[in-house]
Structure formats: structure tokens, C-alpha cells
């Protein structure tokens, strides 16, 4: 049993849920008790760690990332600065497809070696759960390779990895003009193979004019649900194809990006309990001008998560604290909403009810910060210094 005392605790229950002069009791990998230290029941005994008044929050959760990939896309960054749109880069053979070429050429060892430093940067900012998508293989062999690497990361590092199959991410060059053939011959067989190997926790897709139509995404979702896998969707990033409503009809965990979301889509998400995942890094990197409808999501009581969208082309960032700052400065989320978005609501976006808050029965995944108030995490342009991290009840200095 571990007792953490002399802390400012943001439980993230009912907002910040701040407890001044607070304490927590950890029993193995679970939180056993939390409250004012003056109320600590005498039956709890064990080694007490004095946290010196530091801020404790639930550990952060990155619920949308593409951490495993080959190569980089710095040249496309230059192209966009010279005026090329995201769609123009993609149609010229760049974008996702340039990463597909580099990822297909990389070995499993190459992909792992490239991904681990990115993971380490996230862990250094208090992250203990990361979602990692496939989608840069677009063939059976490489999609499986990416998912195996993602699973391996969870073995080599003290982090919980949730893997998401994103075979419906783009149409590879050898299937241009034949998206339905690609789904039938590559994406769906890859999903079956990945599921059989135990490599998939959820299934995603990219519903856009440059990717897949709602009808094509529905085919993928039907297969996912036949396998008992939850779904999520990249939706309404560049246009409104009503992907959010489609995702909601399938009971999706989340719909992500959502710059072009309309009221019907927000209402459908609210009815289905689908989380809105807000990705300010991509908005910033591609110089988008249409803001996601944050007030519309608030009006419909749709929970909002915040994630890095770490990827080589449109959000080359690993800082979840920076994503919180961007969500506040660009989209006008409150610091409280941003922290809920990287804890409680991020957990919900991954279907993980056992984390994201500090309460009895929750996982003992905690971040201890060199800070005194939770607003500091979104306030700074860059990470707030992390003092230490607790993963499954184990303290990382």
C-alpha cells in the first residue's frame, strides 16, 4: 500500500475536483482512497510519500495518434508554406501515400526504433495510455507489421497501448479508381488477419472525398462489428460528408477532427454517446481556417477529448500539453475542458472506463507535476515540468 500526501489533487470528477492538502492511497494498481489528508482513515498504513504540495492529476491519455510510421514529410511542409493545399499535396502523390512508401520499405525493427523516441517524449509529459493506429501500410503485410510494432511498444515501455486498425485510411496507387476493390482485397482481409492475431482493439476509417465514402466506411464498420470490435472515424475534417452521423449510427467510440460538423451530426453524436476528439495540431499544421464548432458540441453536451494526432504529415507533434494549449488558444476550450479532454474524455474515447480520473477503483495511473493548479498544464506553450509518473501503482522517478 502506498500513501501519497501533501498534494493538490485534481481528481477530474465534477470538473477539476480539486482537493487542497490532499492524499491518495494506492493499493497495487488501483486507487483505494482519495480525499483531504486530514480525513485519511487510520486503517491505511504504508510508506508515505510527501509530494511537497505538488499538483497530481490523472495520468494523461493520448487517444488519437499515428505513432508508428516510416520516413518524414518535411518537404510537404515546405509545399504547404508555398500555398499547396492538403488535398493538392495528396493528389500529387504526397500526403499519406508518401508515408505509405516509406513505411512499406521499413522493417519491423526500423519502425520500432523510430517510434520509441516519440513514445518516450510522451511518457516524459505524464502520458500512460496511447492509442496507436495502423493505416500507413495499405496492404496486408505492412498493416500487420505496424500493429505488431504498436503492441511491442506496450511491452518495452511502461505504457498501455490501444491499437486501432486504420486500413481504410487512403487508396494506394495500385488501386486508384478502385476503392471498393482495395477494401475487398486488402483492407478487409487485413482486418480479419489482424483480429485473428489479437492485434486490434478498435477500427477506424477516413471519411473524406480524398479517401472513402460513407457507404464504403459502412462496409468496414459492418465487418468490425461482426468481429466484436468498436469503431471510430476521422470525420468532417475537410468537408461535411456526414461521417459523424454515420459513426454515431454505428455506436462509435469517437468521431475525430470535426471542423465541418453540423448540428445534425452533433445531435447524433450526443444521442449515441460518441466522443468528439479535437485535434488542434492538424488544424495548425495544415493552416485550416474553419474552426471546429466547439459551442455546438457544448450545446449538445458532447464530451470533447483532445489528442496530438501525432503523424508525420499533418501533426508532427508528440506534446499532449501543447495540444491542450492549442485547443485553448485556437479553439477557445477552457483549461478545465482541455484537461478533461486528455484524461476523463480521452479514456471514454478509447472505451476505457477504469482510468481518466482519481477515484476509488480507478487505475493508479497518475501524473505529479511541478505545478500548483491544473490550469498551468494548458497555460504554458509546451509541457509543464513533470515531477514523476505513476503507472499501475508504480512510481517512475
ABEGO torsion letter per residue (X at the ends): XBBBBGBBBBAGBGEAGBBBGBBBBBBEABBABBEBAAABBAABBEBBBBAGGBBBBBBBBBABBBABBBEBAAAAAAAAAAGBBAAAAAAAGBEAAAAAAAAAABBAAAAAAAAAAAAAAAAAAGBABBBBBBGAAGBAAAAAAAAAAAAAAAAABBBBBBBBBAABABBBAAABGBAAAAAAAAAAAAAAAAAAAGABABBBBBBBAABBBAAAAAAAAAAAAAAGBBBBBBBGAABBAGAAAAAAAAGBABBBGGAABBAAAAAAAAAAGBBBBBBAAAAAAAGBABBBBAAAAAAAGBBBBBBAGBBAAABBBABAAAAAAAAAAAAGBBAAAAAAAABAAAAAAAGBAABGBBBBGBBBBBBBBBBABAAAAAABBEBBBBABBBBGGBBBX
